[in-house]
Amino acid sequence: MSLAFKRSQRLSIGTEIELQLVDGESLDLADKADLVVADLGDKKRIKHELTKSMVELNSSVHHDIGELHDELRELCFAIRRSAQRVGCDVCGGGRHLNNDWRKQAITDAQRYRLLASRFGYLSKLACVFGQHIHIGVNDGDEAMYLCHALTPYFPHLIALSASSPFYQGVDTLFASSRFSAQNSFPNYGCLEQIYSWDEFNRYYERLSAAGVIDSIKDIYWDARPKPELGTVEIRICDTPLHLSHAALLVGYCRLLAGFLLKHRRPMAPEYYAFTNYNKINAYRRGFAADYVEPATLRRLSLTAHMLTTLDALRAEARAREELSLLDNIERHVRLGVNDSDRIRHLFDNGLQQRQVIKRLCDELLQAAS
């Protein structure tokens, strides 16, 4: 049976943010999501995730970035207050600084138990934390177009959100190492060469019939259609250290989506190697990455590509809020410092791991510098 695509207001916004629960004393990951989720009782907006040391925050549908940010703050304040009542705290970041995957407990939900049964230790290795961004679209064809049209800009989002430089206490030398916990799963990463909703339905039906997937949730593309919500879901970002930065990323995605829908161009198949090359460079070096334009084979810096994109967006921005958001993004790009750099800076200043994590907990609700 074909999947129906729910019509949404174009460029409406929402986000999901996976947060770390850390023990109040050791600052290691704490398996207390059951207590926090039950205590808050908001099943629509505060949910379980794959492991019991994760809590997922789900926003409502919004049209205003400021209102989205206000809701994120409200929800996060409630989560932190609940966590502190059971002896733990909450923070951002794409990966815990010293997570031992062997100690992770899988959440007691059928879907997660099935994943653990199917993928074994990979399920525990996947205890990493991301931000998913939803952009409303009118139909499935528009969703598939936007998934592909946004792909050249995924390195922007990687550099802007990177916050996972450490794994098991060791500096990975990557700005974002979170992807390494997920890239062993089937259907992860690059989109298939599917450009219409009819094509997607044929793909979905064929994989379902073969038992390769059980639901659309088993398609882990960097951007995927969400027919039940009427959105495109962008899944490339680490969880930022500050909620204000999370809201900024949503705003940037909406501006990109609006520009790409206004200036639609035919989507032609391109080699995955180009997409993967640009992504891995951004994961490794953040803003300092190299970038290749597949159509022209021109090499440039990721920073140059981002600044050119910001100029194009600014030429069409009219609202004061849009111009302010673009100025904020440009400031990050020109400064060339992301959350991974900030984490490393804390260690360089002599802080111990526990002190760094405590600092991250305290900064989650503060404005990003």
C-alpha positions in Angstrom: 0.0 0.0 0.0 1.3 3.4 -1.0 2.2 5.9 1.8 0.0 9.0 2.0 1.9 12.3 2.3 0.3 14.8 4.7 0.2 18.3 3.3 1.9 20.8 5.6 2.3 24.6 5.4 5.5 25.1 3.4 8.5 26.1 5.5 6.8 25.5 8.9 9.5 24.3 11.3 10.1 21.9 14.2 13.0 20.1 15.7 14.0 17.0 17.8 17.0 17.2 20.1 18.6 14.2 21.8 20.1 15.2 25.2 22.6 13.4 27.4 21.6 12.4 30.9 24.7 12.4 33.1 25.1 11.3 36.7 25.3 14.2 39.2 28.5 12.9 40.8 30.5 11.0 38.3 29.2 12.9 35.2 29.1 9.6 33.3 26.0 8.8 31.3 23.1 7.9 33.6 20.4 5.3 32.8 17.6 7.4 34.2 15.5 8.3 31.2 12.6 6.1 32.4 12.4 8.2 35.6 12.6 11.5 33.8 10.1 10.7 31.1 7.6 9.2 33.5 8.0 12.2 35.9 7.3 14.8 33.2 4.4 12.9 31.6 4.6 14.8 28.3 4.5 11.9 25.9 4.2 14.1 22.8 7.2 16.3 23.5 9.6 14.4 25.9 10.3 10.9 24.8 12.6 7.9 25.2 15.4 7.2 22.7 17.5 4.1 21.9 19.3 4.0 25.3 18.2 4.9 28.8 20.8 7.6 29.0 19.1 9.7 26.3 16.0 11.9 26.4 14.5 13.2 23.2 12.9 16.7 23.2 10.3 17.2 20.5 9.1 20.7 19.6 5.7 21.7 18.4 5.2 23.0 14.8 6.3 26.6 14.6 6.5 29.4 12.1 8.6 31.8 14.2 12.2 31.0 15.3 11.8 33.0 18.5 8.8 31.0 19.6 10.6 27.7 18.8 13.5 28.8 21.0 11.1 29.7 23.8 9.5 26.2 23.7 12.9 24.5 23.6 14.0 26.4 26.7 10.7 25.6 28.5 11.1 21.9 27.7 14.8 21.7 28.5 14.3 23.5 31.8 11.6 21.0 32.8 13.9 18.1 31.8 16.8 19.4 33.7 14.7 20.1 36.8 13.4 16.5 36.7 16.8 15.0 36.1 18.2 16.8 39.1 15.4 15.4 41.2 16.8 11.9 40.5 20.4 12.7 40.9 21.5 13.5 37.4 21.8 16.4 35.0 21.4 17.1 31.3 23.7 18.5 28.6 24.2 18.9 24.9 27.0 17.6 22.6 27.0 15.0 19.9 28.8 12.4 22.0 29.6 11.9 25.7 33.3 12.7 26.3 34.0 9.3 27.9 31.1 7.0 27.0 31.7 3.3 27.5 29.3 1.7 25.0 29.4 -1.6 27.0 27.6 0.0 29.9 24.7 1.3 27.9 21.2 0.0 28.6 18.7 -0.4 25.7 15.3 1.3 26.3 12.4 -1.1 27.1 10.4 -0.5 23.9 9.6 -3.1 21.3 11.3 -1.2 18.4 14.5 -0.6 20.4 14.6 -4.2 21.6 14.2 -5.4 18.0 17.0 -3.1 16.9 19.3 -4.5 19.7 18.4 -8.0 18.8 19.1 -7.4 15.1 22.3 -5.3 15.4 23.9 -6.4 18.6 26.6 -4.2 19.9 26.1 -1.6 17.2 22.9 -0.5 19.0 24.9 0.4 22.1 27.7 2.0 20.0 24.9 4.2 18.6 24.5 6.0 21.9 25.2 9.4 20.3 23.2 12.6 20.3 21.8 14.5 17.3 19.4 17.3 16.3 16.9 16.5 13.6 15.3 19.5 11.8 11.9 19.4 10.2 10.8 21.6 7.3 7.2 21.6 6.2 6.4 20.9 2.5 3.3 20.7 0.4 3.6 17.1 -1.0 5.9 14.1 -1.4 7.4 15.3 -4.7 8.4 18.6 -3.0 9.9 16.5 -0.1 12.0 14.4 -2.4 13.3 17.4 -4.4 14.3 19.2 -1.2 16.1 16.1 0.3 18.3 16.2 -2.8 18.6 19.9 -3.2 19.8 20.3 0.4 22.5 17.7 0.1 25.3 20.1 -1.1 24.7 22.1 2.1 25.1 19.2 4.6 28.8 20.1 5.2 27.6 23.5 6.3 25.4 21.9 8.9 28.1 19.5 10.0 30.6 22.4 10.6 28.0 24.6 12.3 26.8 21.8 14.7 30.0 19.8 15.3 30.2 19.0 19.0 31.6 15.4 19.3 35.4 15.6 19.3 36.1 12.9 21.9 35.3 9.2 22.0 36.0 7.2 25.2 38.2 10.0 26.5 40.4 10.3 23.5 40.5 13.2 21.1 39.4 11.8 17.7 40.9 14.8 15.8 37.5 15.1 14.2 35.2 18.1 14.7 32.3 15.6 14.6 32.9 11.9 15.3 29.2 11.1 15.9 28.7 9.7 12.4 31.1 6.8 13.1 28.6 5.3 15.5 25.9 5.1 12.9 27.5 4.4 9.5 27.4 0.6 10.0 23.6 0.6 9.9 21.8 -0.3 6.6 20.2 2.6 4.7 22.4 5.1 6.4 23.8 8.3 4.9 23.4 9.3 1.3 20.0 9.3 -0.3 19.1 6.8 -3.0 18.7 8.3 -6.5 14.9 8.7 -6.0 13.4 12.0 -7.2 9.6 11.6 -6.9 7.1 10.4 -4.4 5.9 7.6 -6.7 9.5 6.4 -6.9 9.9 6.5 -3.2 6.7 4.5 -2.7 8.0 1.8 -5.1 11.3 1.8 -3.2 9.5 1.6 0.2 7.2 -1.2 -1.0 10.0 -3.3 -2.5 12.2 -3.1 0.6 9.2 -3.8 2.9 8.2 -6.8 0.9 11.7 -8.2 1.1 11.8 -7.6 4.9 14.8 -5.2 4.5 12.8 -2.5 6.5 9.9 -2.7 8.8 8.9 1.0 8.6 10.1 4.3 7.2 12.0 4.7 10.5 14.5 2.1 9.1 15.6 4.6 6.4 18.4 6.6 8.0 19.2 9.0 5.2 20.9 12.3 6.0 17.5 13.8 4.9 14.4 11.8 4.5 10.7 12.4 3.9 8.3 12.2 6.9 5.0 11.6 5.2 3.0 11.4 8.5 4.2 14.9 9.4 4.4 16.4 6.0 8.0 17.4 6.4 11.6 16.8 5.3 13.7 15.6 8.2 17.3 16.7 8.2 19.4 14.3 10.3 23.0 15.4 9.8 23.5 17.7 12.9 25.2 16.9 16.2 23.3 18.2 19.2 24.6 21.7 19.9 25.9 22.7 23.3 23.4 25.6 23.5 19.7 25.6 22.7 20.0 29.0 21.1 22.4 27.5 18.6 19.9 24.7 17.9 17.3 27.3 17.0 19.8 29.1 14.8 20.4 25.8 12.8 16.6 25.4 12.3 16.4 29.0 11.0 19.3 28.4 8.6 17.7 25.2 7.2 14.5 27.1 6.6 16.2 29.9 4.7 18.1 27.3 2.6 14.9 25.4 1.9 13.0 28.5 1.0 15.7 29.6 -1.4 15.9 26.2 -3.1 12.2 25.9 -3.5 12.1 29.4 -5.0 14.9 28.6 -7.4 14.1 25.1 -8.4 16.5 23.4 -10.8 16.4 19.9 -12.3 17.9 17.2 -10.0 20.5 15.1 -11.9 22.1 12.0 -10.4 25.5 12.6 -9.0 28.2 10.3 -7.7 28.0 9.5 -4.0 31.8 10.0 -3.8 31.4 13.7 -4.1 28.9 13.9 -1.3 30.8 11.6 0.9 34.1 13.5 0.2 32.6 16.8 1.2 30.9 15.3 4.3 34.0 13.5 5.6 36.1 16.7 5.2 33.5 18.6 7.2 33.4 15.9 9.9 37.2 16.0 10.1 38.0 19.7 9.9 34.8 21.6 10.5 35.0 25.1 9.1 38.6 24.5 7.9 37.5 21.7 5.5 38.0 21.6 1.7 34.9 21.5 -0.5 34.4 20.3 -4.1 31.5 21.5 -6.3 30.5 18.4 -8.2 29.0 20.2 -11.2 32.2 22.2 -12.0 34.9 20.1 -10.1 36.0 23.4 -8.6 37.8 23.1 -5.3 37.4 25.7 -2.7 37.3 26.0 1.1 34.0 25.1 2.9 34.1 28.6 4.4 34.1 30.2 1.0 31.2 28.0 -0.1 29.3 29.0 3.0 30.0 32.7 2.6 28.9 32.6 -1.0 25.7 30.8 0.1 25.0 33.4 2.8 25.4 36.2 0.2 22.8 34.6 -2.0 20.4 34.1 0.9 21.0 37.7 2.1 20.2 39.1 -1.3 16.6 37.9 -1.0 16.1 38.3 2.8 13.6 41.0 3.7 12.6 40.4 7.3 14.9 41.8 10.1 14.8 38.4 11.8 16.2 36.7 8.6 19.0 39.3 8.2 19.9 39.0 11.9 20.0 35.2 11.6 22.3 35.4 8.5 24.6 37.8 10.3 24.8 35.4 13.2 25.6 32.4 10.9 28.2 34.5 9.1 29.8 35.5 12.5 30.2 31.8 13.3 31.7 31.1 9.8 34.2 33.9 9.9 35.2 33.1 13.5 35.7 29.5 12.4 35.1 28.1 15.9 32.4 25.4 16.6 31.4 23.6 19.7 34.1 20.9 19.3 36.7 23.7 19.3 35.1 25.1 22.5 35.2 21.7 24.2 38.9 21.3 23.3 39.5 24.9 24.6 38.1 23.9 28.0 40.6 21.1 28.3 43.4 23.2 27.0 42.7 25.6 29.9 43.3 22.8 32.4 39.8 21.7 33.2 39.3 18.0 34.0 36.7 15.9 32.3 34.1 16.2 35.1 34.6 19.9 35.2 34.1 20.2 31.4 30.8 18.2 31.5 29.5 20.2 34.4 30.3 23.3 32.4 28.3 21.9 29.4 25.3 21.2 31.7 25.3 24.7 33.0 25.7 26.2 29.5 22.8 24.4 27.7 20.2 27.0 28.5 22.6 30.0 28.1 22.9 32.0 24.9 25.7 30.8 22.6 28.7 33.0 22.5 
